[in-house]
Amino acid sequence: MPLVFSGLSALLLSSLMFGQSIGQVGKPDRFLYDHGGLVRGDVADKKIALVFTGHEFADGGELIRDVLKKKGAHAGFFFTGDFYRNPANTSLIKGLREDGHTLGAHSDRHLLYCSWENRDQLLVTREEFTSDILHNYEAMDAFGIAKENAPYFIPPYEWYNAAIVGWAKELGLVLFNFTPGTLSNADYTTPDMANYRSSTRIYQSILDCEKSDPHGLNGFILLVHIGTHPDRTDKFYGRLEELLTELGGRGYRFLRIDELMRGE
């Protein structure tokens, strides 16, 4: 189950204030890291990378596509191999490519790489990881997306450790994750879950973070799911246009993850 962050940790806040990398304290950098994975772009720029992930559900796809087109914004869409292979998603995937968005990998079968209780405890071998991610790229190849041109990937469940980052690097991949500090990644939750978060609360958490973080949302990687379980009728993607309008009015620009991380 993906983690839900309600605010910046002291470590992240310290890293932001001193320009250091999470998990790599002492290494000055324009980019921020956690366990070796990229989690934030340059905090000097009022730029936000919108990232949408998908595995089982795609119910928000066309609405999200329409909103981005209307607002003149580009984003990154990272799907599992199962998502790419689903014929019901073919038209959407082709449309997103035509619109100029980045499409990337999110694992083939949505594996859990490491234990929730002990992050250092791997649940997959290097061979299992490699086989799975390469099958993800095989599914992407059917849409003309080559691994060499789509090196960024976000781990399933947004959960990984330094070993996974290293294995990805050996394959020529750059692992990244969402920036902690908001509840946007909790938009998958359903009312029966203890960690359920309403769209109103998620929306407000983004504005609260923008206000409380010393760098606002500069360099943020903001994660939203392209679809959620039918039991969640309060779809956060339904407020995407409102959010882009609000943040755009505050001077933020929205772009793809590869554009945000250019030069890393």
C-alpha positions as CSV (number, residue, x, y, z in Angstrom):
1,M,0.0,0.0,0.0
2,P,1.5,3.4,-1.0
3,L,2.6,5.7,1.8
4,V,0.7,8.8,2.5
5,F,2.7,11.9,3.5
6,S,0.9,14.8,5.3
7,G,3.8,17.1,5.6
8,L,7.5,17.6,5.0
9,S,9.8,15.6,7.3
10,A,12.5,17.5,9.2
11,L,15.1,15.8,7.0
12,L,13.5,17.0,3.8
13,L,13.0,20.5,5.2
14,S,16.7,20.6,6.2
15,S,17.7,19.4,2.8
16,L,15.6,22.0,1.0
17,M,17.0,24.8,3.2
18,F,20.6,23.8,2.7
19,G,20.4,22.5,-0.9
20,Q,21.5,19.0,0.1
21,S,20.3,15.6,-1.1
22,I,18.1,13.4,1.2
23,G,20.1,10.3,2.0
24,Q,23.2,12.0,0.6
25,V,23.8,14.7,3.2
26,G,26.8,16.8,2.4
27,K,26.4,16.5,-1.3
28,P,25.3,19.9,-2.6
29,D,23.1,19.6,-5.7
30,R,20.3,21.4,-7.5
31,F,18.2,18.2,-7.2
32,L,17.0,16.4,-4.1
33,Y,17.1,12.7,-3.5
34,D,15.8,10.1,-1.1
35,H,17.5,6.7,-0.8
36,G,19.3,7.6,-4.1
37,G,16.0,8.3,-6.0
38,L,15.3,11.7,-7.4
39,V,12.4,13.4,-5.5
40,R,12.6,17.0,-6.4
41,G,13.9,19.3,-9.1
42,D,15.6,22.7,-8.7
43,V,14.0,24.6,-5.9
44,A,15.0,27.9,-7.5
45,D,12.5,27.5,-10.3
46,K,8.7,27.8,-10.1
47,K,8.2,24.6,-12.1
48,I,6.2,21.6,-11.2
49,A,6.3,18.2,-12.9
50,L,2.9,16.6,-13.1
51,V,3.2,12.8,-12.9
52,F,0.3,10.4,-13.5
53,T,0.6,6.7,-12.8
54,G,-1.6,3.8,-13.9
55,H,-2.0,0.1,-13.4
56,E,-5.5,-1.2,-13.0
57,F,-7.6,1.9,-13.6
58,A,-7.7,4.6,-16.3
59,D,-11.1,6.2,-15.7
60,G,-9.6,9.7,-15.5
61,G,-7.5,9.5,-18.6
62,E,-9.6,11.4,-21.1
63,L,-10.6,14.1,-18.6
64,I,-7.0,14.6,-17.6
65,R,-5.9,14.7,-21.2
66,D,-8.5,17.4,-22.0
67,V,-7.6,19.5,-19.0
68,L,-3.9,19.4,-19.9
69,K,-4.7,20.4,-23.4
70,K,-6.9,23.2,-22.3
71,K,-4.3,24.6,-19.9
72,G,-1.4,24.1,-22.3
73,A,0.4,21.9,-19.9
74,H,2.5,18.8,-20.4
75,A,3.0,15.9,-18.0
76,G,4.5,12.5,-17.5
77,F,2.4,9.3,-17.6
78,F,4.0,6.2,-16.2
79,F,2.2,2.9,-16.7
80,T,2.7,-0.7,-15.9
81,G,3.1,-3.3,-18.6
82,D,-0.4,-4.6,-17.7
83,F,-1.7,-1.1,-18.4
84,Y,0.1,-0.8,-21.7
85,R,-1.1,-4.3,-22.8
86,N,-4.8,-3.6,-21.9
87,P,-6.6,-3.0,-25.3
88,A,-9.0,-0.6,-23.5
89,N,-6.1,1.8,-22.9
90,T,-4.7,1.8,-26.5
91,S,-6.5,4.9,-27.7
92,L,-5.7,6.9,-24.6
93,I,-2.0,6.0,-24.7
94,K,-1.7,6.9,-28.4
95,G,-3.5,10.2,-27.7
96,L,-1.2,11.1,-24.8
97,R,1.8,10.6,-27.1
98,E,0.2,12.7,-29.8
99,D,-0.3,15.5,-27.3
100,G,3.4,15.6,-26.5
101,H,3.4,14.1,-23.0
102,T,6.2,11.8,-21.7
103,L,5.3,8.1,-21.3
104,G,7.3,5.8,-19.2
105,A,7.6,2.7,-17.0
106,H,6.1,1.8,-13.7
107,S,7.1,-1.9,-13.6
108,D,5.5,-4.7,-15.5
109,R,3.3,-6.3,-12.8
110,H,3.3,-3.7,-10.1
111,L,5.7,-5.6,-7.8
112,L,6.4,-4.6,-4.2
113,Y,10.2,-4.2,-4.2
114,C,10.9,-4.0,-0.5
115,S,9.2,-4.5,2.9
116,W,6.9,-1.8,4.3
117,E,8.2,-2.6,7.8
118,N,11.9,-2.8,6.8
119,R,12.8,-0.8,3.8
120,D,16.2,-2.4,3.5
121,Q,14.6,-5.9,3.2
122,L,14.2,-6.7,-0.5
123,L,11.3,-8.7,-1.7
124,V,12.6,-9.3,-5.2
125,T,16.0,-10.5,-6.6
126,R,18.0,-8.5,-9.1
127,E,17.0,-11.0,-11.7
128,E,13.3,-10.6,-10.9
129,F,13.6,-6.8,-10.9
130,T,15.4,-6.8,-14.2
131,S,13.0,-9.2,-15.9
132,D,10.0,-7.3,-14.7
133,I,11.1,-3.9,-15.8
134,L,12.3,-5.1,-19.2
135,H,8.9,-6.7,-19.8
136,N,7.4,-3.3,-19.0
137,Y,9.6,-1.8,-21.8
138,E,8.6,-4.5,-24.1
139,A,5.0,-3.5,-23.7
140,M,5.9,0.1,-24.3
141,D,7.8,-0.8,-27.5
142,A,4.4,-1.7,-29.1
143,F,3.7,2.1,-28.9
144,G,7.1,3.1,-30.3
145,I,8.6,4.0,-26.9
146,A,12.2,2.8,-26.6
147,K,13.9,2.4,-23.2
148,E,16.8,4.6,-24.4
149,N,14.3,7.5,-25.0
150,A,12.3,6.9,-21.8
151,P,14.9,6.4,-19.0
152,Y,12.9,7.8,-16.2
153,F,10.7,5.4,-14.2
154,I,8.7,5.6,-11.0
155,P,8.7,2.5,-8.8
156,P,5.4,0.6,-8.1
157,Y,3.8,1.6,-4.9
158,E,6.3,4.5,-5.0
159,W,8.4,2.4,-2.6
160,Y,12.0,1.4,-3.2
161,N,15.5,1.4,-1.6
162,A,19.1,2.2,-2.6
163,A,19.6,-1.3,-4.1
164,I,16.7,-0.8,-6.5
165,V,18.1,2.6,-7.5
166,G,21.4,0.9,-8.3
167,W,19.9,-1.9,-10.3
168,A,17.9,0.6,-12.3
169,K,21.0,2.6,-13.0
170,E,22.8,-0.4,-14.3
171,L,20.0,-0.7,-16.9
172,G,20.4,2.9,-17.9
173,L,17.3,4.0,-15.9
174,V,16.8,6.9,-13.6
175,L,14.5,6.1,-10.7
176,F,12.4,9.0,-9.4
177,N,9.6,9.5,-6.9
178,F,7.0,12.1,-5.9
179,T,8.0,14.9,-3.6
180,P,6.8,14.4,-0.1
181,G,4.8,17.2,1.5
182,T,1.3,16.8,0.1
183,L,-1.5,14.2,0.1
184,S,-1.8,14.0,-3.7
185,N,-0.6,10.4,-3.8
186,A,-3.5,9.4,-1.5
187,D,-6.0,10.0,-4.2
188,Y,-6.2,6.2,-4.6
189,T,-7.8,5.7,-1.2
190,T,-11.4,4.5,-0.8
191,P,-13.8,5.3,2.0
192,D,-13.4,1.9,3.7
193,M,-9.6,2.5,4.2
194,A,-8.2,3.9,7.5
195,N,-6.0,6.3,5.5
196,Y,-8.8,7.6,3.3
197,R,-8.3,11.2,2.2
198,S,-11.1,13.2,0.5
199,S,-10.3,15.3,-2.6
200,T,-11.0,18.5,-0.6
201,R,-8.4,17.5,2.0
202,I,-5.9,16.5,-0.7
203,Y,-6.4,19.8,-2.6
204,Q,-5.9,21.8,0.6
205,S,-2.8,19.9,1.5
206,I,-1.2,21.1,-1.8
207,L,-2.0,24.7,-1.1
208,D,-0.9,24.3,2.6
209,C,2.5,22.9,1.4
210,E,2.9,25.7,-1.1
211,K,2.5,28.1,1.8
212,S,4.6,26.4,4.5
213,D,7.5,25.1,2.4
214,P,10.3,27.8,2.3
215,H,10.5,27.1,-1.5
216,G,6.8,26.8,-2.1
217,L,6.3,24.0,-4.7
218,N,9.4,24.9,-6.7
219,G,10.8,21.8,-8.4
220,F,7.9,19.6,-7.1
221,I,7.1,16.3,-8.6
222,L,3.3,16.0,-8.0
223,L,1.8,12.6,-8.3
224,V,-1.8,11.9,-9.3
225,H,-3.3,8.5,-10.3
226,I,-4.9,8.4,-13.8
227,G,-7.7,6.2,-12.4
228,T,-8.9,4.8,-9.1
229,H,-11.1,2.1,-7.8
230,P,-14.9,2.6,-8.5
231,D,-15.5,2.7,-4.7
232,R,-13.8,6.0,-4.7
233,T,-16.5,8.3,-6.2
234,D,-14.7,11.5,-5.0
235,K,-12.2,11.6,-7.8
236,F,-9.3,14.0,-7.2
237,Y,-8.5,14.3,-10.9
238,G,-11.9,16.0,-11.2
239,R,-10.3,19.0,-9.5
240,L,-7.2,19.0,-11.8
241,E,-8.3,22.0,-13.8
242,E,-9.1,24.0,-10.6
243,L,-5.6,23.1,-9.2
244,L,-3.7,24.1,-12.4
245,T,-5.6,27.4,-12.6
246,E,-4.9,28.2,-8.9
247,L,-1.2,27.3,-9.1
248,G,-0.8,28.8,-12.5
249,G,-2.1,32.1,-11.0
250,R,0.7,31.8,-8.4
251,G,3.3,31.7,-11.2
252,Y,4.0,28.0,-11.5
253,R,4.6,26.3,-14.8
254,F,3.8,22.7,-15.5
255,L,6.1,20.4,-17.5
256,R,7.3,16.9,-18.0
257,I,9.6,15.1,-15.6
258,D,12.4,14.9,-18.2
259,E,12.1,18.7,-18.6
260,L,12.2,19.3,-14.9
261,M,15.3,17.1,-14.5
262,R,17.1,18.2,-17.6
263,G,20.8,18.6,-16.7
264,E,20.7,16.2,-13.7
